[in-house]
Amino acid sequence: MELETVDKNKMISRFITYLPLHFLLLGSFSCAEKQQEPFSFVQLCDTQLGMGGYEHDIQTFKQAVSQINELEADFVVICGDLVHNASDSSYTDFKTILTGLNIPSHLVSGNHDVGNIPTDTTLQYYRETIGDDYYQFDHKEHSFMVTNTQLWKVEVENESEKHHTWFEETLNNLGEKENPVFVLGHYPLYTERPDEEDHYYNLPMPTRKRILELFMENNVVAYLSGHTHKLTKNTYEHIQLVSGETTSKNFDDRPFGFRIWQVSSDSLSNHFVPLKSVESDSIRVSPSK
């Protein structure tokens, strides 16, 4: 009995000795699991075949695809206005060039894709030809929401209400997961100030205000858009708002190109990549900013 008691005491002593190490190891594994793996993705804006001259836009889009394939990016997002005039032929050309990408792509609908005032017909055509006009996907512990900003810009019977409901419910659910969230659209929320008057290049004030509130409540880190055909960068609180350069036509005399976003657990940045000159084209090239 005395020997048995000694053995038990030794076991208890060893358990107490190694208990802190046990919890330390568990803590290390937990931290490793929560560590977010860094990645990068490309923001391409307004390929809009036909805006800057149809053949020109074909060539610049092809050049963008070629340069993107040389990068080590995880995927591409195209922030709306895929084509200038939505038709079978323009969408066929767009999709043919897009298949040249070596990485996945996620497409956003623009006003030239679904119409300034979308209808059942234009929305159905886009959905059948291109795919969903709003949806959500995840990548390496980050969440991405693709929106149809045209359903925010104007009220479309039944469609806008469905979009509003989907957006709020989905974003609230993502907020509970505590993953960083990127929201993708075509229209910027605003171009200069959150309280600016409504105009062609922004979203209506009541909608804009509600979206920004939801962003703040649900860990949104960035909103990516297009539409302005010029570089438009703002920061709302900690949230980056970026409408990038296009491959079709820029109104601010900046070169054609795209943006690369670098994402890690403790940083988020983006930089511009100009297109190289292509045959029979005069694409300007300037240093990245």
HELIX and SHEET records of a PDB file:
HELIX    1   1 GLU A    2  LYS A   34  1                                  33    
HELIX    2   2 TYR A   54  ASN A   69  1                                  16    
HELIX    3   3 ASP A   88  LEU A   98  1                                  11    
HELIX    4   4 ASN A  111  VAL A  114  1                                   4    
HELIX    5   5 ASP A  120  THR A  129  1                                  10    
HELIX    6   6 GLN A  150  LYS A  153  1                                   4    
HELIX    7   7 GLU A  159  LYS A  177  1                                  19    
HELIX    8   8 MET A  205  GLU A  217  1                                  13    
SHEET    1   A 5 SER A 105  VAL A 108  0                                        
SHEET    2   A 5 PHE A  75  CYS A  79  1                                        
SHEET    3   A 5 PHE A  39  LEU A  44  1                                        
SHEET    4   A 5 GLY A 257  VAL A 263 -1                                        
SHEET    5   A 5 LEU A 268  PRO A 274 -1                                        
SHEET    1   B 6 TYR A 135  HIS A 139  0                                        
SHEET    2   B 6 HIS A 142  VAL A 146 -1                                        
SHEET    3   B 6 VAL A 181  LEU A 184  1                                        
SHEET    4   B 6 VAL A 220  SER A 225  1                                        
SHEET    5   B 6 ILE A 239  SER A 243  1                                        
SHEET    6   B 6 THR A 232  TYR A 236 -1                                        
END                                                                             
